[in-house]
């Protein structure tokens, strides 16, 4: 009875180890998940060498971790599991800081292209959307302010045409 349960647990745990990915987890949670699965295997009499645990751990990381994965895998002397965890934590912090800088830069760029505040001829603040092709007028003609400061633009032109006709 114990033997069949042990085999099922072994099979299930190995499958979980081979399919676990970091996904949205923090490195701490991901490391704990992999370590817990490895501990489960050890508890049922099938301990994994650290090199195999490292393979599972690094294999579940996404491509943003490629630089640190390559660095760890190409070392001549293997690193201890806890040292790898420390390096992964530092790299995660680096990625988070880089992401925040990029997001802040993009956010600043978006604000700069969206709104332009300037003073008009009468000291009033004018707002324009430089990123848009909308010019504020409603079609042809000169829009608000038209000829000689009249509010109708085209209406004034038509009126002046009528006077000259």
C-alpha distance (Angstrom), angle and dihedral (degrees) to the residues before:
residue distance angle dihedral
X1 . . .
X2 3.80 . .
X3 3.78 89.4 .
X4 3.82 95.0 58.2
X5 3.81 90.8 44.5
X6 3.79 90.0 49.2
X7 3.82 92.4 49.6
X8 3.81 91.4 48.7
X9 3.81 91.1 48.9
X10 3.81 90.5 47.1
X11 3.80 92.1 50.7
X12 3.81 94.3 45.0
X13 3.80 94.2 46.2
X14 3.81 93.3 47.7
X15 3.81 89.6 49.9
X16 3.80 90.7 49.8
X17 3.80 90.7 49.7
X18 3.78 92.0 50.7
X19 3.81 93.6 49.6
X20 3.81 103.6 36.5
X21 3.80 114.1 114.7
X22 3.77 131.8 -177.7
X23 3.80 92.9 -121.9
X24 3.80 108.6 154.2
X25 3.81 94.5 -17.6
X26 3.77 122.2 112.8
X27 3.80 116.3 -112.0
X28 3.81 88.4 -107.7
X29 3.81 92.9 55.6
X30 3.80 92.8 41.7
X31 3.81 92.3 49.6
X32 3.81 90.3 48.3
X33 3.82 90.7 50.6
X34 3.81 93.1 51.8
X35 3.81 92.2 42.5
X36 3.81 91.5 49.2
X37 3.81 91.6 52.1
X38 3.82 90.1 48.8
X39 3.82 89.8 49.1
X40 3.81 89.6 51.4
X41 3.80 89.7 55.3
X42 3.81 90.5 48.8
X43 3.81 90.6 50.0
X44 3.81 91.8 56.8
X45 3.79 92.5 48.3
X46 3.81 101.1 -94.3
X47 3.81 106.5 101.8
X48 3.79 117.5 -178.9
X49 3.78 123.2 -136.2
X50 3.80 113.6 -114.3
X51 3.81 90.7 -111.9
X52 3.81 90.1 61.6
X53 3.81 92.4 46.7
X54 3.82 88.5 51.1
X55 3.82 89.6 51.6
X56 3.80 91.3 53.8
X57 3.80 91.4 43.8
X58 3.80 95.6 50.6
X59 3.80 93.3 39.0
X60 3.80 92.1 61.9
X61 3.80 95.5 55.3
X62 3.80 121.0 101.4
X63 3.80 124.6 -121.3
X64 3.81 93.9 -89.3
X65 3.83 85.9 74.0
X66 3.83 94.0 52.4
X67 3.83 94.9 108.1
X68 3.81 93.9 56.0
X69 3.82 92.6 39.2
X70 3.81 90.5 54.0
X71 3.79 90.9 46.7
X72 3.81 92.3 52.0
X73 3.80 94.8 43.7
X74 3.80 95.5 48.9
X75 3.80 96.9 51.2
X76 3.77 114.5 117.8
X77 3.79 93.8 -142.9
X78 3.80 115.1 47.9
X79 3.80 118.0 -118.1
X80 3.77 125.0 -127.0
X81 3.80 114.9 -105.4
X82 3.82 92.4 -114.5
X83 3.82 91.1 51.4
X84 3.80 90.3 51.7
X85 3.80 88.7 51.0
X86 3.83 89.7 53.4
X87 3.81 92.1 50.0
X88 3.81 91.4 48.3
X89 3.82 90.7 50.4
X90 3.81 90.9 51.6
X91 3.79 91.5 47.5
X92 3.82 91.2 49.1
X93 3.81 89.2 53.0
X94 3.81 89.8 49.5
X95 3.82 90.8 51.2
X96 3.81 91.7 49.2
X97 3.80 92.2 50.1
X98 3.80 91.6 47.2
X99 3.81 91.1 49.3
X100 3.81 91.5 50.3
X101 3.81 91.8 50.7
X102 3.81 92.0 48.7
X103 3.82 92.2 47.1
X104 3.81 91.5 48.6
X105 3.80 90.6 49.4
X106 3.80 92.4 49.3
X107 3.79 91.2 45.9
X108 3.81 91.6 50.9
X109 3.79 91.4 47.6
X110 3.80 91.1 50.8
X111 3.79 92.5 50.8
X112 3.79 91.4 48.0
X113 3.80 93.3 53.3
X114 3.78 97.2 41.3
X115 3.76 105.3 56.4
X116 3.77 132.2 30.3
X117 3.78 115.7 -175.0
X118 3.78 115.7 -163.2
X119 3.78 139.2 155.9
X120 3.77 116.4 -104.6
X121 3.82 125.9 -143.9
X122 3.83 92.7 -84.0
X123 3.83 96.3 47.3
X124 3.80 93.8 -99.7
X125 3.78 119.7 134.5
X126 3.78 112.3 -108.3
X127 3.79 123.1 -160.6
X128 3.75 124.6 -154.6
X129 3.76 133.9 176.3
X130 3.79 104.7 -136.6
X131 3.80 94.1 -176.8
X132 3.81 91.7 59.5
X133 3.78 129.2 74.1
X134 3.81 89.8 -142.2
X135 3.79 106.9 114.4
X136 3.77 99.6 -173.0
X137 3.81 96.1 -109.6
X138 3.77 122.1 111.5
X139 3.74 99.8 -131.0
X140 3.76 134.4 -56.4
X141 3.72 124.5 4.0
X142 3.71 130.8 43.7
X143 3.82 98.3 -56.8
X144 3.78 119.9 -146.4
X145 3.73 115.2 3.7
X146 3.83 94.6 26.6
X147 3.79 119.9 170.8
X148 3.76 118.2 -11.4
X149 3.83 92.1 0.2
X150 3.80 96.1 -68.5
X151 3.80 114.1 150.6
X152 3.80 97.2 -129.7
X153 3.78 103.2 61.9
X154 3.82 100.1 -171.0
X155 3.79 93.9 29.5
X156 3.77 89.7 62.8
X157 3.79 91.8 46.6
X158 3.79 91.2 52.0
X159 3.80 89.9 48.2
X160 3.79 91.4 50.8
X161 3.81 90.5 47.9
X162 3.77 89.4 53.0
X163 3.81 90.9 52.8
X164 3.78 92.4 50.4
X165 3.79 95.6 45.6
